[in-house]
Amino acid sequence: MKNKFGFILVKPQLGENIGACARSLKNFGFSKLHIVSPKQSWSNNKAKATSVGAYDILKKAKIYNSTYDAINDFNVVISLSARKRDINKRHISINHFLKMIKSKNNTRFGLMFGPEASGLSNDDLSLSNFVLQIPTSKKFKSLNLSHSLTLICYEIFKLINFKKFEKDKKSLKISSKKKISSLVLHLKKLLEKKSFFVPTEKKHSMLMNINNLIYRLEPNDKELRILASIISSLSKKNINHN
């Protein structure tokens, strides 16, 4: 599924950002990088330095002289913009984009990012199907090129690999209510010995609060044994040795 996605950098100004983008692509299992008219000469040593272990992504990157040519491999192109543009183009949210991925199984998506200083031009935006704006603080909307690409990579990766983000239920061995009941009974007996339930007319209410507190826990057997040991040790009298 990851082969469905390509990332298009239009006129990137800094080699460091290109390298950081390549690194993010590899972090999340993507590899298709298209670069349109990079400002600095290519190949770029600064891009190589910041790509760290993702130099293979840079070596496979395709360089184009125009955005027209860079988008040819894709069926749907999504433009990333830091601000809402006044153009006749549908603006979509990240959630809408993720739903689109689910519904279009055989679609090749191109994610297009503009130069660091100015973003995508209206001419570039006119070549896309949709415009996507990453939600940010209203006080400071501009995102670094590599950061915005990383966020998109992460969202797609999370969608594809949703099982990695689920709670590992198999590793949780929660104690049975029978064992919890034994602990609660032990605690109640110790509290009665200490004359804890005073005044007696409030005993029922106090017991109910103890039940509410302990029964809502989800301890494993080891945690339950530790808790029982703590309760037992606190009930013992201190013996002073002269």
N, C-alpha and C positions, 0 to 999 in steps of 0.2 A: 504493500500500500504506500510505503514511503517514496516509491519511485514515481508516484503521481504528482509529487510536489517539486517545483523548482523555484529558485530565488533569484530575482533580477535586481542588480544594483545599477542604477542609472547615474552615470557621471560621478562616481564616488571620488571624494577629494583627497582622502587620507589613506595611505597604504595600511596604516595601523588598523583602521576600521575594517578594511577588507579582510585582513588576517583574522581579526576578532570574529567577523561574520563566519569565516570558514571554520573556525574553531567551534562556534555554536552549532553550525550545521552538523559537524561530526559528533558533537556531544549528544545530539538527539537523533542521530542515525540518518541524516539527509546528506546528499552529495552533489546535487545538481545546482551549480552556480553559474549564472550568466552575468557578465559585466559589460556595461555599455560605456564606452569612451572614458575610461578612468583618467583622472586629471594627471596623475603621475605616471611615468613610463612603466611599461609592463614587460617582463615580470618585475616585481617590486620587492626589494630586500626588507623593507619595513613590514610589508604584508607577510612575508615569510617568517620574520622574527615573532610577530604576534600570533601567528597561526599555531605556534607550538607544535603539537603532534598532528595537526590537520593540514600539513603541507600538500598531501596528496589531493585534497579538495581543490587547492589553488592550482595545482598542475593540470587538473582535469577541467578547470573553469574555462568557459568559452567567452571570448572577447568579441564584442560587436561594435560597429560604428554607429548603429542606429537602434532605437527602441523597437522600431517596426520589425527588424530582423530578430531581435532578442526574444520576442514574444511568440514567434512562429510555432514553437513546439507545444504550446499550451492551448487548451480548449476554453478555459476561463481564467481571466487575469484580474487579480485583486490589487488595487493600488493602496498603499499605506500613506496616510496623510495626518500630520499633527493637528490640522485644523479642518473644519468643515468648509468645503469649497462650494462656491456659488456657480455650479455647472450642472448641466442636465445629466446627472449620473446618480444612480441610487447609492445612498450611503447605508452601510450595514454595520451591525455590531459584531463583536467576536463570537457571541453565542449564535447569531444567525449564520455566520461563516462556518462554524462547526456543524451546525445542522445541515448546511449545504454539502459539506464533505460526506456526511452520512448518506444523504439522499442521492448523490451523484457518484456511483461506484466506479464508473469507467471514464471519469473525467480527469484530465491533467490540469492541475492548478498552477498558475504562475503568480508568485507574490512579488510585487514590484515596489522597490524602495528608492527614494530620490536622494539627491546630493545633500550633504550634511547642512550646508548653510541655508539653502532655499527650499528644499523639498522638491517634489515632482512638479514639473511645469504643467500647465493646462493642456498642452499638446500631448504630453505623456499620459495624463489622466484620461484624455479622450480615447485612448487606445484600450482602456480597461473596461471590464464589465461592471465592476463595483468599486466603491471607495470605502476603505475600512479605517476607522480612527480608533486608536488604542485609548481607552479612558485614562485620564491622568488628572492631577490637581489643576483646577482652573487658574491657579496662580502661576503655574509653570508647565506648559503643555509639551514643550519640545523635548523629544527623546533622542539620545545618541543613536546613530544608525545601527550599530551592532546590538544595542540594548533592545530596540524595537524588533529587530529580526529575531533575537533570542526569545522574546516573549511569544512571538508567533510560533516559533519552532516548539516551544514548550507546550503551548496550547494544543497543537496538532499531535505532538508526542503523547500528551496526556489522554487525548481522545482515542488514539490507536492502542495505547498500552494501559487501558483503564484498570486492568487487573493489578498492575504494579501499585496503584494508588488506593486499593481496597485494604481494609484492615485484615490482617492475617488471622482469621478466626481459628485456624487449625492449631496455632501455637498457644491459644488461650484455653487452659484447662481450669475452668471455674469450679470451685468447690460446690458440692451438693448442699441443698438447703438442710439436709439432715445434719451435716457437719457444722453448718452455721448455727443451727438450733442448739446443738450441744454446747457450742461456745457461749451462746446467749444464756442458756440455762446455768452454765458454770458462773458466768458474770453475775447473774441475778442472785445466786446463792451467796456469793462473796459479798455482794452489796447488802443483802439482808443481814449477814453477820456483822457488818459494819454499821447497821442501823441507818442505812442511807435513805430509806424511803420514809422520810419525815416531812410533813405530817402524813399520817397513814391514809387520809382521804385523797391524797394526791398520788398514791402509789400506782393506781391503774394508769393514770395519765403519764407518769414518769416511765412506766414499763412500756407503754405504747411508743413513747418517744425513743426509747432505747431500741425497740424493734424497728422503728422507721429508720433509725440511723444505721444499724448493722445489716439488716436484711436487704437494703438497697445496694450494699457493696457487692463487688464481684471479685472476691479474693480467690487466689489459687490455694491449694492445700498447704504449701510452704508458708505463705503469708498468714494463713489462718493459724498455723501452729505457732508462729512468732507472736501473733497477737494474743493467743491463749497464754503463752509463756510470760509475756509482759504483764497481763492481768494477774496471773498467779503470783509473780514476783512482787508486785505492788501490794498484794494482800498479806504477804509474810511480815512478821514482826522483825524489827531490827534487833540483833543480839549483839550487845557490846561486850567484847572480851577485854578483861582487865589484865 
